[in-house]
């Protein structure tokens, strides 16, 4: 069995409302939908992340394909090694990981189908019956955020996630209003590294009555021990997110024990197995993993679910955007489109089917409008 052909389709799916933070203002998900086919007719699906620029990730996939075509899908680690070493992608690792993660998903999908088992079985098997996901709150208006929070409560979500870091006083007002709306549910905030250490300490002290589940990346990722210094000064658990942008960086931070939780994904470390290995490392150092998303379509969400089922230490309230998109490219709705819990897939491979009409519409949106950029430009800019 060899990889015989491939296609890559850039696709857009809009959000119901804009994602806003101290870092991004984004109106939907742009991703690359990769289809690999073997010489005996098996088809595997993968998804690449757009990151800052979909075109550059598409170019990376194209440049990597000489290391994939004609190869045995069971030898994905050898392919990746060659792409990094002989293809020189070790010098552009961030873009490389965003691209290779999609290739790796498609190869795993093929291998699972060939073996007649789900991908999580290839990774050692599920350790739990389900994974829990969060409800994503977005915006600045307090009344709107409270309405969003109540919608999440009605759908059964137990963890609520809010971006902060633009205005300390407004953040305090918003978080406390959400606490009142969601009762005893978990509240998690993410500053995307916007605060200085003294500022983070002060704001988190003011938010003590909000009983935060944890705070994600309250300070910048460099120097490495800055987050660890804050962790030693406050009572709120801290989560590392920025700065986990390669296997080496993730390993350094986990082994340095800078955080209580590590929030990352296969995109940042390049493959499902790398994500799993580092998830086990975090557990060995007494920490937990939260699955990260840049915004993702159903392929990447499904691949992430397979890995999360195999990890020994994960949080409740992992990241998802499925419930906040106006649609998807899959033939069946994912469980997290309607509620927080996702069980164990039983079909071979990733166990998904593509809705070709939906994919065509998403591709048309990309061709017509370009990608969903992470920023919004004003006329003066």
N, C-alpha and C positions, 0 to 999 in steps of 0.2 A: 504494500500500500504506500503510495507516494502522493504528495501534494501536486496536483496537476494544473489548477487554475485559481484565479482570485479576482474579485471585484471589490471596489471600495466606493461607498456612497456617502456623501456628506448630507446630513439630515438635520432639520430644525423641528423642534416641538416647543410651543410656547408655554409659559406659565400662566396661571390664572391671574397672578399679580406680580409686580416687579420684586425681585430679590434685591434688598438694599443692605449695605453695611458700611463700615469705615473704609472698605476696600473696593467693593463692586456695586454696580447698579445694572442688573441683568434681567432680561425679559423672557428668557427661555433657555432651553438646552440645545446646543449644537454638538454633534458627535459624528464620528466616522463609523459607518456600519460595514464591517468586513465580512465577506463571504469567501471561505476556502472550500474547494472541492477536491476530492481525491480521485485517482485514476480508476477506482472501483465504485465511484458514485456517491460516497458519503459527503455530506455538506456540514461544515462547521461555521458557526457565527461568532464574531467578536465585535467589540466596540472600542474605538479609540476616543480619547478625550481631546477636545479642542484646545484646552488650556487658553493661552493668550491668542493663538492663531491657528485655525483649522487647516489652512493651506500648508503651513510648515509641517504639521503632523502628517498630513496626506503625503507630502514629499518624503518624509521619513519612512513611511510604510512602503512607498514605491522603491526607495533605495535599499530597503531591507529584504525585498522579495527574492533577490538572487540567492539569499541564504535559506529560503523557505521552499521555493519551487523545486520539485524533484526529490524532496527530502521525505524521510519517514516521519510522520507526525508524532511518533513516540519518542523522538530524539529532540524535543524542543529545547532542552538545556544546551545541547551542543550547537543548535542553530543560533541561540542567543549569544553564546560564547563567541561564535565566529562573527556574528554581526557586530558585536562590541569590539573585538580584537582586529579582525581583518577588514571589517567595514568602517572602523574608526568611530563607531558611535559612542565609545567610552568618553569621547571629548565633547559630546552634546547629550549628556545623560538624561537631563530632564525631558527634553523632546523625545529622546529615544524611549524612555519608559512609557510615556503617554502613547506612543505608537506601538511598541512591542506588547504592551499589556493587551491590546486588542488582538494581535496575532496569537498570543498565548491562550486567550480565551477560546478562539476558534480551534486551535490545535487540541485543547482539552476537550472541547465539545466533540470533535471527531473521535478522539481516543475513547471517550466514554461510550459513544455509540458503537464503536468497534468491539468494545468489551462487553456491551450490554448492561452497563452500570451507570448510575449518576456520577457526575464529577466529584461530589463529596466523597464517594467511595474510593475514587482514585487517590484522594488526599488522606485516606485512613479511616474515613467514616464519620458519621455524625456523633457528636457528644451530647447533643440536646435535642429536644423535640421541636423547638421553635426559636426564632430570634425576634426580639422586640425592636420597633422602630419609633422615631420621634415624630412630633407634629411641628412643622416649621412655621414660625410666625415671622412676618416681614412687613416693614413699613415704619412710619414715624408717628402716625396719628394714634393716640391712646384708645379712642373709641373703636377704631377699626381693629386694632390689635386685640382688644378685649372680645370683639365679635369673632375674630379668627380663633381665639383661644376657646371660646364657648363651643364653636363648631368642632374643634378637636376633642373637647370633653365629650360631646355628644357622640362622636365616633369611637370613643373608648380609648383614646391615647392617654398614656400615663407620663409622658415626658414632653416638655415644651421647650423650644429652642428659639433664642432671640439674639440677633446681632446688636452689639453695643459699641461704644467707643467714639461717637461723634460729639456728644454733649453730655457731660456727667449728670447734670441736674435732670435733663430730660430722660436719661437712662434710668435714673432712680425712680422717677414717676412711672415710667412704662413698666418696669419690672415689678414694682409693688402693685400696680393695677392688675397685672397678669396673675400675680400670686393670689389676689382676691378672687379672680375669675376661675382659677383652676383648683382651688382648695389645696389638698395635700399632695397633688401631683408633683413630679419632679420639674424644676425649672433650671435650665442651663443657658448660660450666656457666653458669647464669643466676641472678644474685642479685636481679633485679627492682629494682635500685637500693637494696638494703637496707644496703650498706656505706658507711661514711665513707671518705674518700680514704686516710687512714693505715691503716685497717682493711683495705681492699681491697689495699693494697700489701703489708701483712704476710701476709694469708691467701694471696695469690697467690705470694708468695715461699715460703711453707711448702709450696705445692702444685707447686713447680717439678718435682719428680720425676714428677708425673702427666703431664707433657708435654701440656698442654691445647692443643686446636685453637684455641679462643679463649674468652674470657669475655664473656658477654652482660650488658650493663647492670650492671656491678659497683657503680656509684655512681648517685645520683639524676640526673635529666635537667636540672635547673637548679641553678646557672647553666650556660649552654650549654657553656662551656669546661672544666667540672669533669672531664668524661670525657676531654677532650683533655689536661688536666694529668696525669691518671693514665696515659694512653697514653704520655706522654713519660717516665714514671718506671719502667715495667715492661717486661719482655721479651715477655709474653704478648699476642698480638693482642687488641684490644678490639672489641666489637660494640655499636652503638647500637640500642636498641629503644624504650624509653619516650622520649617527646618527639618521635616521628616522626608525630604525630597529625593532621597536615594537610599539604597540599602545601607551604605556606609554611614550616612547622616542619622538614619533611624537607629542603627545599632549603637552609634556613639551616644545618643541621647538616652536610649533605654539602659545601656550599661552604666551611664552616669547617674541614673535614677533622678532625672530632673523633674519628673511628673508622676502623678497617680494614674493617669490615663493617657494613652497614645492614640491619636485620631489620624488615621491614614488609610490608604487603600492600595489595591494592586497597581493603580496608575502610577503612584509615586515610587514604587519599588520594582515595577516592571513585569511582575508575573504573579499568578495565584500562589505558587509555591514560595516565592520570596515573602509575600504577605503572610502566609501561614508560618514560615520559619520565624519571622520577626514577632508574630503574635505569640508564639511559644516562648520566645526570649523575654518578652514583656511579662508574661505570666511567671517565668522563673525569677524575675526581679521584683515580684510582688505587685505588679501593675495590671491594668486591664486594657483592652482594645475597644475603641469605638470606630466602626466603619465610617470613613469619610466619603463625601461625594462632592464633586464640583458641579453637580447637576448631571444626571445620567439617564439614558434610555433604559428600556427593559432588559437588554442583553447584559450590560454591566451590572445592573442591580441584581440580576439572577446569578451571575458569576460570583459576585460578592457574597450573596446568601450562601452559596455552596461552601465557601471558605469559612464564613462565620460559624456555620454549624459544627465545624471541626475544631474550633479554638477552645482552650480550656478556661479562659478568663475574658469575658466580654461584658459590656455594659448593657443595661436596658436603655432603649432609646437611641438606637443607631441611626445614622443619617440617611435620609431618603428624600427625593423630590417627586417620586411617582404620584403621590396624592395631590400634588400642586401643579401638575401639568394638564393641559387641555386634552391630551391623548397620549398615545404611545405607538410603537411600531410592531407590537406583538399581537398575535391572533387572540390571545386570552388576557384578561386583566390580571395583573399581579395582585396577590392578596393585600399588599400594602397600599394599593390604590383606595381601599375602603376601610382599613383598620390597621392597628399597630403590629399585629402578629403574623409571622410567616413560618410555615411548617417545613417539613422535610420533603424536597422533591424526590420523586421515585422514578421518573422517566430516565432513559439512558442519555448520557451527555449532559448538556445544560438543561435539556428537557423543555425547549421552547420552540415555537413556530412563529415565523414572521408573517405579518399581515402585509402582503405585497402592495395593496392599494394605499395603506397608511404610509408605508415606506416611500412610495412614489410621491405622495403628497408632501411628506417631510422633505424629500429631495428637491421638489419643485420650490418649496419655500426657501430653501438654501440658495438655489440657483437664482431666484427672483430677488431676494432681499439680502443675501450674504449671511454671515454667521451672526448669532446673538453675541455682540461684543460685551465684555464685562464692564464697560463704562458708557456713560451718556455724555455727549458733547453739547455744550451750549453754542449759540450762534456766535458769541464773541471768541470762542475757541476755534 
